Amino acid sequence: MEIRSAEKMLETIFSFKNAVLAR
């Protein structure tokens, strides 16, 4: 049940990290 929340959070962090790396 909380796995979905963790996965969504991980995806958000990954996207943020990717954006920072792209900079």
N, C-alpha and C positions, 0 to 999 in steps of 0.2 A: 504494500500500500504506500509506504513512504519511498519505495524504490523509484516510483514514477517521479516524485518530487525531486529526489536526488538526481535522477537522470536529467530532468529539465534544468536543474541548477547547474549541473556539469556542462550541459550544452551551452547555457548562457555564459558561463565562465570561459568555456572554450572559444566561443564567438568573440568575447571581449579580448581574450589573449591574442586571438588571430588578428583582431583589428589593431591591437597595440603593436604586434609584430609587423603588420603591414605598414605601419607608420615608419 
